[in-house]
């Protein structure tokens, strides 16, 4: 009898993978960026990027662990961003032409 | 911050966001939402830069002439210290 996670094609595809199912092994890849929301321009300039998913401050040996494993680094991030963290363009925009934002919190499809 | 510096600061932040979107669009040229956002920023930039130049003179030599005077030679130039005092 086959285990539950085996079907006729072999192991089930991992739905959490960032790569297409047919991605060949033993090659190096850079996943395509997907925008969910953007910083408002003021925060973007201070953080050095418009995109929260690319906002990776230098943390020495802790790099890459700040969100998952290091609660102190996480707290540090929050205090750096203050209340304006992750503001979408609608609420962060100043001046004329604050039209509807294509990106914002809760816009994930 | 006085009005002049606030305008300069707005232009700096908006053009930074436009630059980052520009890089994103190089690899995602068909992302209509990103294009829409880019155009929103561009619109904003044009409004604010026009407002700046009306009062404080040209930001680039491209817009150096108005009222039959070549204003680009007026000091300070945008990158000089005197033009940026008080801008964060």
N, CA and C atoms of all chains as a GROMACS GRO file, in nm:
protein
  591
    1UNK      N    1   0.083  -0.120   0.000
    1UNK     CA    2   0.000   0.000   0.000
    1UNK      C    3   0.087   0.125   0.000
    2UNK      N    4   0.047   0.225  -0.086
    2UNK     CA    5   0.128   0.346  -0.097
    2UNK      C    6   0.102   0.440   0.020
    3UNK      N    7   0.207   0.507   0.066
    3UNK     CA    8   0.187   0.612   0.167
    3UNK      C    9   0.099   0.723   0.109
    4UNK      N   10   0.038   0.802   0.198
    4UNK     CA   11  -0.057   0.904   0.155
    4UNK      C   12   0.006   1.012   0.064
    5UNK      N   13   0.133   1.042   0.088
    5UNK     CA   14   0.191   1.153   0.012
    5UNK      C   15   0.250   1.110  -0.122
    6UNK      N   16   0.225   0.986  -0.162
    6UNK     CA   17   0.271   0.940  -0.292
    6UNK      C   18   0.151   0.921  -0.384
    7UNK      N   19   0.157   0.984  -0.502
    7UNK     CA   20   0.055   0.954  -0.602
    7UNK      C   21   0.122   0.890  -0.721
    8UNK      N   22   0.050   0.876  -0.831
    8UNK     CA   23   0.108   0.807  -0.946
    8UNK      C   24   0.223   0.884  -1.008
    9UNK      N   25   0.231   1.015  -0.983
    9UNK     CA   26   0.341   1.096  -1.037
    9UNK      C   27   0.463   1.096  -0.945
   10UNK      N   28   0.452   1.038  -0.831
   10UNK     CA   29   0.560   1.045  -0.733
   10UNK      C   30   0.517   1.133  -0.617
   11UNK      N   31   0.614   1.200  -0.553
   11UNK     CA   32   0.581   1.285  -0.439
   11UNK      C   33   0.494   1.402  -0.484
   12UNK      N   34   0.404   1.442  -0.400
   12UNK     CA   35   0.322   1.558  -0.432
   12UNK      C   36   0.408   1.683  -0.439
   13UNK      N   37   0.372   1.771  -0.532
   13UNK     CA   38   0.443   1.898  -0.541
   13UNK      C   39   0.422   1.978  -0.414
   14UNK      N   40   0.528   2.043  -0.370
   14UNK     CA   41   0.518   2.129  -0.252
   14UNK      C   42   0.452   2.260  -0.292
   15UNK      N   43   0.333   2.284  -0.244
   15UNK     CA   44   0.260   2.402  -0.290
   15UNK      C   45   0.323   2.530  -0.239
   16UNK      N   46   0.412   2.520  -0.138
   16UNK     CA   47   0.476   2.640  -0.086
   16UNK      C   48   0.599   2.681  -0.166
   17UNK      N   49   0.639   2.599  -0.263
   17UNK     CA   50   0.760   2.629  -0.340
   17UNK      C   51   0.745   2.757  -0.420
   18UNK      N   52   0.856   2.833  -0.429
   18UNK     CA   53   0.855   2.954  -0.508
   18UNK      C   54   0.883   2.925  -0.655
   19UNK      N   55   0.906   2.801  -0.689
   19UNK     CA   56   0.947   2.765  -0.824
   19UNK      C   57   0.840   2.680  -0.894
   20UNK      N   58   0.836   2.689  -1.025
   20UNK     CA   59   0.743   2.603  -1.100
   20UNK      C   60   0.777   2.456  -1.077
   21UNK      N   61   0.676   2.370  -1.092
   21UNK     CA   62   0.694   2.228  -1.064
   21UNK      C   63   0.804   2.168  -1.150
   22UNK      N   64   0.813   2.212  -1.276
   22UNK     CA   65   0.908   2.149  -1.369
   22UNK      C   66   1.049   2.208  -1.361
   23UNK      N   67   1.076   2.292  -1.260
   23UNK     CA   68   1.208   2.354  -1.246
   23UNK      C   69   1.318   2.248  -1.234
   24UNK      N   70   1.416   2.252  -1.325
   24UNK     CA   71   1.525   2.152  -1.318
   24UNK      C   72   1.608   2.168  -1.191
   25UNK      N   73   1.663   2.058  -1.144
   25UNK     CA   74   1.749   2.063  -1.026
   25UNK      C   75   1.890   2.107  -1.065
   26UNK      N   76   1.971   2.135  -0.965
   26UNK     CA   77   2.115   2.161  -0.980
   26UNK      C   78   2.145   2.287  -1.059
   27UNK      N   79   2.047   2.378  -1.068
   27UNK     CA   80   2.070   2.508  -1.129
   27UNK      C   81   2.045   2.615  -1.023
   28UNK      N   82   2.109   2.731  -1.039
   28UNK     CA   83   2.086   2.841  -0.946
   28UNK      C   84   1.977   2.933  -1.001
   29UNK      N   85   1.888   2.977  -0.912
   29UNK     CA   86   1.777   3.061  -0.955
   29UNK      C   87   1.759   3.181  -0.863
   30UNK      N   88   1.705   3.286  -0.919
   30UNK     CA   89   1.657   3.398  -0.837
   30UNK      C   90   1.506   3.404  -0.856
   31UNK      N   91   1.429   3.385  -0.748
   31UNK     CA   92   1.283   3.390  -0.763
   31UNK      C   93   1.237   3.526  -0.811
   32UNK      N   94   1.131   3.529  -0.890
   32UNK     CA   95   1.074   3.656  -0.934
   32UNK      C   96   1.010   3.729  -0.817
   33UNK      N   97   1.034   3.858  -0.812
   33UNK     CA   98   0.973   3.940  -0.707
   33UNK      C   99   0.824   3.954  -0.732
   34UNK      N  100   0.747   3.947  -0.622
   34UNK     CA  101   0.604   3.977  -0.632
   34UNK      C  102   0.572   4.090  -0.536
   35UNK      N  103   0.510   4.192  -0.586
   35UNK     CA  104   0.476   4.307  -0.500
   35UNK      C  105   0.345   4.278  -0.428
   36UNK      N  106   0.344   4.304  -0.297
   36UNK     CA  107   0.218   4.299  -0.224
   36UNK      C  108   0.176   4.440  -0.184
   37UNK      N  109   0.270   4.515  -0.131
   37UNK     CA  110   0.244   4.656  -0.104
   37UNK      C  111   0.378   4.726  -0.107
   38UNK      N  112   0.377   4.856  -0.110
   38UNK     CA  113   0.502   4.931  -0.115
   38UNK      C  114   0.506   5.031   0.001
   39UNK      N  115   0.629   5.071   0.039
   39UNK     CA  116   0.644   5.179   0.136
   39UNK      C  117   0.597   5.310   0.072
   40UNK      N  118   0.557   5.405   0.155
   40UNK     CA  119   0.534   5.538   0.100
   40UNK      C  120   0.672   5.598   0.070
   41UNK      N  121   0.677   5.698  -0.021
   41UNK     CA  122   0.808   5.748  -0.067
   41UNK      C  123   0.903   5.792   0.045
   42UNK      N  124   0.850   5.853   0.152
   42UNK     CA  125   0.937   5.896   0.262
   42UNK      C  126   1.008   5.777   0.326
   43UNK      N  127   0.931   5.674   0.358
   43UNK     CA  128   0.990   5.554   0.417
   43UNK      C  129   1.083   5.484   0.320
   44UNK      N  130   1.044   5.482   0.193
   44UNK     CA  131   1.126   5.414   0.093
   44UNK      C  132   1.266   5.473   0.089
   45UNK      N  133   1.274   5.607   0.090
   45UNK     CA  134   1.407   5.670   0.085
   45UNK      C  135   1.488   5.637   0.210
   46UNK      N  136   1.423   5.637   0.326
   46UNK     CA  137   1.495   5.608   0.449
   46UNK      C  138   1.541   5.463   0.455
   47UNK      N  139   1.459   5.370   0.403
   47UNK     CA  140   1.495   5.228   0.410
   47UNK      C  141   1.586   5.187   0.295
   48UNK      N  142   1.594   5.272   0.193
   48UNK     CA  143   1.679   5.239   0.080
   48UNK      C  144   1.612   5.151  -0.024
   49UNK      N  145   1.483   5.124  -0.006
   49UNK     CA  146   1.409   5.048  -0.106
   49UNK      C  147   1.261   5.078  -0.093
   50UNK      N  148   1.192   5.071  -0.206
   50UNK     CA  149   1.048   5.091  -0.206
   50UNK      C  150   0.975   4.965  -0.162
   51UNK      N  151   1.047   4.851  -0.167
   51UNK     CA  152   0.980   4.723  -0.152
   51UNK      C  153   1.013   4.657  -0.019
   52UNK      N  154   0.912   4.636   0.067
   52UNK     CA  155   0.937   4.572   0.198
   52UNK      C  156   1.003   4.435   0.183
   53UNK      N  157   0.970   4.360   0.077
   53UNK     CA  158   1.028   4.227   0.062
   53UNK      C  159   1.177   4.232   0.028
   54UNK      N  160   1.226   4.351  -0.012
   54UNK     CA  161   1.369   4.365  -0.040
   54UNK      C  162   1.440   4.448   0.068
   55UNK      N  163   1.369   4.481   0.172
   55UNK     CA  164   1.425   4.563   0.279
   55UNK      C  165   1.502   4.474   0.374
   56UNK      N  166   1.633   4.464   0.352
   56UNK     CA  167   1.716   4.372   0.428
   56UNK      C  168   1.834   4.446   0.488
   57UNK      N  169   1.812   4.510   0.603
   57UNK     CA  170   1.922   4.583   0.666
   57UNK      C  171   2.035   4.488   0.706
   58UNK      N  172   2.157   4.541   0.708
   58UNK     CA  173   2.272   4.457   0.742
   58UNK      C  174   2.267   4.419   0.890
   59UNK      N  175   2.271   4.291   0.916
   59UNK     CA  176   2.261   4.242   1.053
   59UNK      C  177   2.379   4.152   1.089
   60UNK      N  178   2.486   4.163   1.015
   60UNK     CA  179   2.602   4.079   1.042
   60UNK      C  180   2.567   3.932   1.030
   61UNK      N  181   2.610   3.851   1.125
   61UNK     CA  182   2.588   3.708   1.120
   61UNK      C  183   2.443   3.666   1.133
   62UNK      N  184   2.357   3.760   1.170
   62UNK     CA  185   2.217   3.725   1.188
   62UNK      C  186   2.136   3.746   1.061
   63UNK      N  187   2.203   3.786   0.954
   63UNK     CA  188   2.132   3.818   0.830
   63UNK      C  189   2.044   3.702   0.788
   64UNK      N  190   1.926   3.734   0.743
   64UNK     CA  191   1.834   3.632   0.695
   64UNK      C  192   1.752   3.567   0.803
   65UNK      N  193   1.782   3.600   0.931
   65UNK     CA  194   1.709   3.536   1.039
   65UNK      C  195   1.619   3.634   1.115
   66UNK      N  196   1.624   3.761   1.076
   66UNK     CA  197   1.563   3.862   1.162
   66UNK      C  198   1.413   3.841   1.180
   67UNK      N  199   1.344   3.799   1.076
   67UNK     CA  200   1.199   3.789   1.088
   67UNK      C  201   1.156   3.660   1.154
   68UNK      N  202   1.229   3.550   1.124
   68UNK     CA  203   1.186   3.421   1.171
   68UNK      C  204   1.235   3.392   1.314
   69UNK      N  205   1.365   3.413   1.337
   69UNK     CA  206   1.424   3.354   1.456
   69UNK      C  207   1.470   3.454   1.561
   70UNK      N  208   1.480   3.580   1.526
   70UNK     CA  209   1.541   3.674   1.618
   70UNK      C  210   1.441   3.782   1.662
   71UNK      N  211   1.376   3.760   1.775
   71UNK     CA  212   1.274   3.856   1.820
   71UNK      C  213   1.333   3.993   1.848
   72UNK      N  214   1.460   4.001   1.890
   72UNK     CA  215   1.520   4.130   1.918
   72UNK      C  216   1.536   4.212   1.791
   73UNK      N  217   1.583   4.144   1.685
   73UNK     CA  218   1.599   4.213   1.558
   73UNK      C  219   1.464   4.263   1.509
   74UNK      N  220   1.362   4.181   1.532
   74UNK     CA  221   1.228   4.218   1.491
   74UNK      C  222   1.182   4.344   1.562
   75UNK      N  223   1.205   4.347   1.693
   75UNK     CA  224   1.165   4.465   1.771
   75UNK      C  225   1.240   4.588   1.723
   76UNK      N  226   1.369   4.568   1.692
   76UNK     CA  227   1.449   4.677   1.641
   76UNK      C  228   1.388   4.733   1.512
   77UNK      N  229   1.348   4.643   1.425
   77UNK     CA  230   1.289   4.686   1.299
   77UNK      C  231   1.165   4.770   1.324
   78UNK      N  232   1.080   4.722   1.414
   78UNK     CA  233   0.956   4.795   1.440
   78UNK      C  234   0.985   4.935   1.489
   79UNK      N  235   1.082   4.946   1.580
   79UNK     CA  236   1.107   5.079   1.634
   79UNK      C  237   1.168   5.169   1.529
   80UNK      N  238   1.244   5.112   1.436
   80UNK     CA  239   1.298   5.193   1.328
   80UNK      C  240   1.187   5.248   1.240
   81UNK      N  241   1.091   5.165   1.212
   81UNK     CA  242   0.987   5.205   1.118
   81UNK      C  243   0.885   5.296   1.184
   82UNK      N  244   0.869   5.282   1.316
   82UNK     CA  245   0.768   5.362   1.383
   82UNK      C  246   0.630   5.327   1.334
   83UNK      N  247   0.541   5.422   1.346
   83UNK     CA  248   0.402   5.396   1.311
   83UNK      C  249   0.379   5.395   1.160
   84UNK      N  250   0.480   5.443   1.088
   84UNK     CA  251   0.460   5.453   0.944
   84UNK      C  252   0.499   5.327   0.870
   85UNK      N  253   0.532   5.222   0.947
   85UNK     CA  254   0.576   5.100   0.882
   85UNK      C  255   0.470   5.050   0.785
   86UNK      N  256   0.518   5.013   0.668
   86UNK     CA  257   0.434   4.946   0.570
   86UNK      C  258   0.311   5.025   0.530
   87UNK      N  259   0.319   5.155   0.541
   87UNK     CA  260   0.207   5.236   0.498
   87UNK      C  261   0.188   5.218   0.348
   88UNK      N  262   0.068   5.197   0.306
   88UNK     CA  263   0.050   5.189   0.162
   88UNK      C  264   0.046   5.329   0.103
   89UNK      N  265   0.055   5.337  -0.026
   89UNK     CA  266   0.073   5.468  -0.091
   89UNK      C  267  -0.048   5.558  -0.067
   90UNK      N  268  -0.164   5.499  -0.050
   90UNK     CA  269  -0.283   5.580  -0.031
   90UNK      C  270  -0.272   5.664   0.096
   91UNK      N  271  -0.245   5.599   0.208
   91UNK     CA  272  -0.244   5.672   0.334
   91UNK      C  273  -0.114   5.750   0.350
   92UNK      N  274  -0.008   5.710   0.280
   92UNK     CA  275   0.120   5.778   0.296
   92UNK      C  276   0.136   5.895   0.200
   93UNK      N  277   0.052   5.904   0.102
   93UNK     CA  278   0.072   6.004  -0.002
   93UNK      C  279   0.039   6.144   0.048
   94UNK      N  280   0.118   6.239   0.002
   94UNK     CA  281   0.088   6.378   0.033
   94UNK      C  282   0.079   6.453  -0.100
   95UNK      N  283   0.010   6.561  -0.098
   95UNK     CA  284   0.001   6.642  -0.218
   95UNK      C  285  -0.106   6.593  -0.314
   96UNK      N  286  -0.103   6.646  -0.436
   96UNK     CA  287  -0.209   6.617  -0.531
   96UNK      C  288  -0.199   6.477  -0.590
   97UNK      N  289  -0.301   6.436  -0.658
   97UNK     CA  290  -0.303   6.311  -0.733
   97UNK      C  291  -0.285   6.188  -0.645
   98UNK      N  292  -0.356   6.186  -0.534
   98UNK     CA  293  -0.353   6.065  -0.452
   98UNK      C  294  -0.465   5.974  -0.499
   99UNK      N  295  -0.449   5.924  -0.617
   99UNK     CA  296  -0.551   5.838  -0.674
   99UNK      C  297  -0.553   5.703  -0.606
  100UNK      N  298  -0.630   5.612  -0.660
  100UNK     CA  299  -0.636   5.480  -0.598
  100UNK      C  300  -0.502   5.411  -0.614
  101UNK      N  301  -0.463   5.340  -0.510
  101UNK     CA  302  -0.334   5.273  -0.513
  101UNK      C  303  -0.351   5.133  -0.568
  102UNK      N  304  -0.264   5.096  -0.661
  102UNK     CA  305  -0.269   4.958  -0.709
  102UNK      C  306  -0.218   4.860  -0.604
  103UNK      N  307  -0.136   4.910  -0.509
  103UNK     CA  308  -0.085   4.821  -0.406
  103UNK      C  309  -0.124   4.873  -0.270
  104UNK      N  310  -0.154   4.787  -0.181
  104UNK     CA  311  -0.185   4.829  -0.046
  104UNK      C  312  -0.208   4.708   0.039
  105UNK      N  313  -0.216   4.731   0.168
  105UNK     CA  314  -0.242   4.619   0.258
  105UNK      C  315  -0.371   4.550   0.222
  106UNK      N  316  -0.371   4.419   0.229
  106UNK     CA  317  -0.493   4.346   0.207
  106UNK      C  318  -0.529   4.331   0.061
  107UNK      N  319  -0.440   4.376  -0.027
  107UNK     CA  320  -0.467   4.362  -0.169
  107UNK      C  321  -0.418   4.229  -0.226
  108UNK      N  322  -0.364   4.145  -0.138
  108UNK     CA  323  -0.311   4.018  -0.187
  108UNK      C  324  -0.419   3.938  -0.256
  109UNK      N  325  -0.382   3.883  -0.369
  109UNK     CA  326  -0.482   3.805  -0.442
  109UNK      C  327  -0.457   3.657  -0.422
  110UNK      N  328   1.159   7.303   0.845
  110UNK     CA  329   1.200   7.306   0.704
  110UNK      C  330   1.115   7.408   0.628
  111UNK      N  331   1.182   7.497   0.554
  111UNK     CA  332   1.103   7.594   0.480
  111UNK      C  333   1.040   7.530   0.356
  112UNK      N  334   0.959   7.611   0.286
  112UNK     CA  335   0.882   7.553   0.175
  112UNK      C  336   0.974   7.501   0.064
  113UNK      N  337   1.079   7.576   0.038
  113UNK     CA  338   1.172   7.536  -0.068
  113UNK      C  339   1.232   7.398  -0.038
  114UNK      N  340   1.276   7.381   0.087
  114UNK     CA  341   1.336   7.253   0.123
  114UNK      C  342   1.235   7.140   0.125
  115UNK      N  343   1.110   7.173   0.163
  115UNK     CA  344   1.008   7.069   0.162
  115UNK      C  345   0.982   7.020   0.020
  116UNK      N  346   0.981   7.115  -0.074
  116UNK     CA  347   0.961   7.074  -0.214
  116UNK      C  348   1.078   6.989  -0.263
  117UNK      N  349   1.200   7.035  -0.233
  117UNK     CA  350   1.320   6.958  -0.273
  117UNK      C  351   1.316   6.818  -0.213
  118UNK      N  352   1.278   6.811  -0.085
  118UNK     CA  353   1.272   6.683  -0.017
  118UNK      C  354   1.166   6.592  -0.080
  119UNK      N  355   1.050   6.649  -0.114
  119UNK     CA  356   0.946   6.569  -0.180
  119UNK      C  357   0.997   6.516  -0.313
  120UNK      N  358   1.066   6.601  -0.388
  120UNK     CA  359   1.117   6.556  -0.518
  120UNK      C  360   1.217   6.443  -0.500
  121UNK      N  361   1.302   6.454  -0.397
  121UNK     CA  362   1.402   6.350  -0.373
  121UNK      C  363   1.333   6.218  -0.340
  122UNK      N  364   1.232   6.221  -0.252
  122UNK     CA  365   1.168   6.095  -0.212
  122UNK      C  366   1.089   6.035  -0.328
  123UNK      N  367   1.018   6.120  -0.402
  123UNK     CA  368   0.938   6.065  -0.512
  123UNK      C  369   1.028   6.010  -0.622
  124UNK      N  370   1.138   6.081  -0.653
  124UNK     CA  371   1.222   6.030  -0.761
  124UNK      C  372   1.292   5.902  -0.717
  125UNK      N  373   1.319   5.887  -0.587
  125UNK     CA  374   1.376   5.760  -0.542
  125UNK      C  375   1.278   5.645  -0.564
  126UNK      N  376   1.151   5.667  -0.528
  126UNK     CA  377   1.050   5.563  -0.548
  126UNK      C  378   1.035   5.531  -0.696
  127UNK      N  379   1.043   5.635  -0.780
  127UNK     CA  380   1.034   5.611  -0.924
  127UNK      C  381   1.152   5.529  -0.974
  128UNK      N  382   1.270   5.557  -0.919
  128UNK     CA  383   1.388   5.481  -0.961
  128UNK      C  384   1.375   5.334  -0.924
  129UNK      N  385   1.323   5.309  -0.803
  129UNK     CA  386   1.309   5.170  -0.760
  129UNK      C  387   1.203   5.098  -0.845
  130UNK      N  388   1.095   5.168  -0.878
  130UNK     CA  389   0.994   5.108  -0.966
  130UNK      C  390   1.050   5.086  -1.106
  131UNK      N  391   1.133   5.178  -1.150
  131UNK     CA  392   1.200   5.164  -1.279
  131UNK      C  393   1.278   5.033  -1.284
  132UNK      N  394   1.354   5.004  -1.178
  132UNK     CA  395   1.432   4.880  -1.175
  132UNK      C  396   1.339   4.758  -1.174
  133UNK      N  397   1.231   4.767  -1.096
  133UNK     CA  398   1.135   4.657  -1.091
  133UNK      C  399   1.074   4.633  -1.228
  134UNK      N  400   1.039   4.742  -1.296
  134UNK     CA  401   0.972   4.729  -1.426
  134UNK      C  402   1.065   4.673  -1.533
  135UNK      N  403   1.196   4.691  -1.515
  135UNK     CA  404   1.289   4.631  -1.610
  135UNK      C  405   1.272   4.480  -1.617
  136UNK      N  406   1.238   4.419  -1.502
  136UNK     CA  407   1.221   4.273  -1.501
  136UNK      C  408   1.074   4.231  -1.502
  137UNK      N  409   0.983   4.327  -1.483
  137UNK     CA  410   0.840   4.298  -1.484
  137UNK      C  411   0.769   4.397  -1.576
  138UNK      N  412   0.805   4.400  -1.705
  138UNK     CA  413   0.756   4.507  -1.792
  138UNK      C  414   0.605   4.506  -1.816
  139UNK      N  415   0.538   4.398  -1.780
  139UNK     CA  416   0.394   4.392  -1.806
  139UNK      C  417   0.310   4.406  -1.679
  140UNK      N  418   0.371   4.449  -1.571
  140UNK     CA  419   0.297   4.466  -1.446
  140UNK      C  420   0.221   4.600  -1.450
  141UNK      N  421   0.093   4.591  -1.489
  141UNK     CA  422   0.017   4.715  -1.510
  141UNK      C  423   0.001   4.794  -1.380
  142UNK      N  424  -0.007   4.725  -1.267
  142UNK     CA  425  -0.020   4.797  -1.140
  142UNK      C  426   0.105   4.879  -1.110
  143UNK      N  427   0.221   4.821  -1.138
  143UNK     CA  428   0.346   4.894  -1.113
  143UNK      C  429   0.357   5.012  -1.209
  144UNK      N  430   0.313   4.993  -1.331
  144UNK     CA  431   0.315   5.104  -1.428
  144UNK      C  432   0.222   5.216  -1.382
  145UNK      N  433   0.106   5.174  -1.331
  145UNK     CA  434   0.010   5.274  -1.281
  145UNK      C  435   0.072   5.354  -1.166
  146UNK      N  436   0.139   5.283  -1.076
  146UNK     CA  437   0.202   5.350  -0.962
  146UNK      C  438   0.314   5.443  -1.010
  147UNK      N  439   0.393   5.395  -1.105
  147UNK     CA  440   0.500   5.477  -1.161
  147UNK      C  441   0.443   5.606  -1.219
  148UNK      N  442   0.335   5.593  -1.292
  148UNK     CA  443   0.276   5.712  -1.355
  148UNK      C  444   0.215   5.807  -1.252
  149UNK      N  445   0.163   5.750  -1.142
  149UNK     CA  446   0.114   5.837  -1.033
  149UNK      C  447   0.228   5.920  -0.977
  150UNK      N  448   0.342   5.853  -0.952
  150UNK     CA  449   0.458   5.925  -0.898
  150UNK      C  450   0.507   6.029  -0.998
  151UNK      N  451   0.508   5.992  -1.125
  151UNK     CA  452   0.556   6.084  -1.228
  151UNK      C  453   0.470   6.210  -1.232
  152UNK      N  454   0.339   6.188  -1.227
  152UNK     CA  455   0.245   6.300  -1.227
  152UNK      C  456   0.274   6.392  -1.109
  153UNK      N  457   0.291   6.331  -0.992
  153UNK     CA  458   0.320   6.406  -0.871
  153UNK      C  459   0.452   6.483  -0.884
  154UNK      N  460   0.552   6.414  -0.939
  154UNK     CA  461   0.683   6.476  -0.955
  154UNK      C  462   0.673   6.598  -1.044
  155UNK      N  463   0.597   6.585  -1.154
  155UNK     CA  464   0.587   6.697  -1.248
  155UNK      C  465   0.516   6.816  -1.184
  156UNK      N  466   0.412   6.787  -1.106
  156UNK     CA  467   0.339   6.896  -1.040
  156UNK      C  468   0.432   6.969  -0.942
  157UNK      N  469   0.504   6.891  -0.859
  157UNK     CA  470   0.588   6.953  -0.756
  157UNK      C  471   0.708   7.023  -0.817
  158UNK      N  472   0.769   6.964  -0.922
  158UNK     CA  473   0.885   7.029  -0.981
  158UNK      C  474   0.844   7.157  -1.053
  159UNK      N  475   0.726   7.157  -1.113
  159UNK     CA  476   0.678   7.281  -1.177
  159UNK      C  477   0.656   7.389  -1.071
  160UNK      N  478   0.599   7.348  -0.957
  160UNK     CA  479   0.577   7.442  -0.848
  160UNK      C  480   0.710   7.499  -0.799
  161UNK      N  481   0.809   7.409  -0.783
  161UNK     CA  482   0.941   7.454  -0.738
  161UNK      C  483   1.001   7.553  -0.837
  162UNK      N  484   1.000   7.516  -0.963
  162UNK     CA  485   1.069   7.598  -1.063
  162UNK      C  486   1.002   7.733  -1.083
  163UNK      N  487   0.870   7.737  -1.064
  163UNK     CA  488   0.799   7.865  -1.074
  163UNK      C  489   0.854   7.967  -0.974
  164UNK      N  490   0.885   7.918  -0.855
  164UNK     CA  491   0.927   8.009  -0.748
  164UNK      C  492   1.078   8.019  -0.733
  165UNK      N  493   1.147   7.906  -0.746
  165UNK     CA  494   1.287   7.902  -0.704
  165UNK      C  495   1.386   7.881  -0.819
  166UNK      N  496   1.338   7.877  -0.941
  166UNK     CA  497   1.430   7.864  -1.053
  166UNK      C  498   1.444   7.722  -1.102
  167UNK      N  499   1.514   7.706  -1.214
  167UNK     CA  500   1.521   7.576  -1.282
  167UNK      C  501   1.596   7.470  -1.201
  168UNK      N  502   1.543   7.347  -1.206
  168UNK     CA  503   1.610   7.233  -1.144
  168UNK      C  504   1.713   7.172  -1.238
  169UNK      N  505   1.690   7.187  -1.367
  169UNK     CA  506   1.786   7.137  -1.466
  169UNK      C  507   1.800   7.244  -1.574
  170UNK      N  508   1.910   7.236  -1.648
  170UNK     CA  509   1.931   7.333  -1.756
  170UNK      C  510   1.826   7.318  -1.865
  171UNK      N  511   1.765   7.200  -1.870
  171UNK     CA  512   1.656   7.176  -1.965
  171UNK      C  513   1.548   7.282  -1.950
  172UNK      N  514   1.525   7.324  -1.826
  172UNK     CA  515   1.422   7.425  -1.799
  172UNK      C  516   1.488   7.558  -1.761
  173UNK      N  517   1.605   7.585  -1.820
  173UNK     CA  518   1.684   7.701  -1.781
  173UNK      C  519   1.628   7.835  -1.825
  174UNK      N  520   1.543   7.835  -1.927
  174UNK     CA  521   1.498   7.963  -1.983
  174UNK      C  522   1.354   7.991  -1.944
  175UNK      N  523   1.329   8.112  -1.895
  175UNK     CA  524   1.192   8.160  -1.881
  175UNK      C  525   1.197   8.312  -1.882
  176UNK      N  526   1.092   8.374  -1.930
  176UNK     CA  527   1.086   8.520  -1.939
  176UNK      C  528   1.206   8.578  -2.015
  177UNK      N  529   1.249   8.510  -2.118
  177UNK     CA  530   1.361   8.558  -2.200
  177UNK      C  531   1.490   8.577  -2.121
  178UNK      N  532   1.500   8.508  -2.007
  178UNK     CA  533   1.624   8.514  -1.929
  178UNK      C  534   1.677   8.373  -1.909
  179UNK      N  535   1.807   8.359  -1.921
  179UNK     CA  536   1.869   8.227  -1.896
  179UNK      C  537   1.898   8.216  -1.747
  180UNK      N  538   1.802   8.152  -1.676
  180UNK     CA  539   1.810   8.152  -1.530
  180UNK      C  540   1.903   8.045  -1.474
  181UNK      N  541   1.948   7.958  -1.561
  181UNK     CA  542   2.030   7.847  -1.513
  181UNK      C  543   2.160   7.896  -1.448
  182UNK      N  544   2.211   8.012  -1.491
  182UNK     CA  545   2.338   8.060  -1.435
  182UNK      C  546   2.322   8.122  -1.296
  183UNK      N  547   2.196   8.140  -1.252
  183UNK     CA  548   2.176   8.198  -1.118
  183UNK      C  549   2.220   8.100  -1.009
  184UNK      N  550   2.290   8.152  -0.910
  184UNK     CA  551   2.331   8.070  -0.796
  184UNK      C  552   2.216   8.053  -0.698
  185UNK      N  553   2.213   7.950  -0.615
  185UNK     CA  554   2.305   7.835  -0.625
  185UNK      C  555   2.251   7.729  -0.721
  186UNK      N  556   2.341   7.650  -0.776
  186UNK     CA  557   2.296   7.537  -0.856
  186UNK      C  558   2.241   7.430  -0.761
  187UNK      N  559   2.150   7.344  -0.814
  187UNK     CA  560   2.076   7.253  -0.724
  187UNK      C  561   2.165   7.162  -0.639
  188UNK      N  562   2.285   7.132  -0.686
  188UNK     CA  563   2.368   7.038  -0.610
  188UNK      C  564   2.461   7.109  -0.512
  189UNK      N  565   2.461   7.243  -0.513
  189UNK     CA  566   2.551   7.315  -0.426
  189UNK      C  567   2.498   7.318  -0.282
  190UNK      N  568   2.590   7.333  -0.190
  190UNK     CA  569   2.555   7.328  -0.048
  190UNK      C  570   2.444   7.426  -0.015
  191UNK      N  571   2.457   7.550  -0.064
  191UNK     CA  572   2.362   7.655  -0.030
  191UNK      C  573   2.219   7.619  -0.075
  192UNK      N  574   2.208   7.538  -0.180
  192UNK     CA  575   2.076   7.500  -0.229
  192UNK      C  576   2.014   7.388  -0.146
  193UNK      N  577   2.093   7.328  -0.058
  193UNK     CA  578   2.045   7.210   0.013
  193UNK      C  579   2.050   7.224   0.165
  194UNK      N  580   2.079   7.343   0.214
  194UNK     CA  581   2.083   7.364   0.358
  194UNK      C  582   1.944   7.337   0.416
  195UNK      N  583   1.938   7.251   0.514
  195UNK     CA  584   1.810   7.224   0.578
  195UNK      C  585   1.734   7.108   0.517
  196UNK      N  586   1.783   7.057   0.403
  196UNK     CA  587   1.719   6.938   0.346
  196UNK      C  588   1.782   6.816   0.410
  197UNK      N  589   1.700   6.729   0.460
  197UNK     CA  590   1.757   6.613   0.527
  197UNK      C  591   1.819   6.519   0.425
   0.00000   0.00000   0.00000
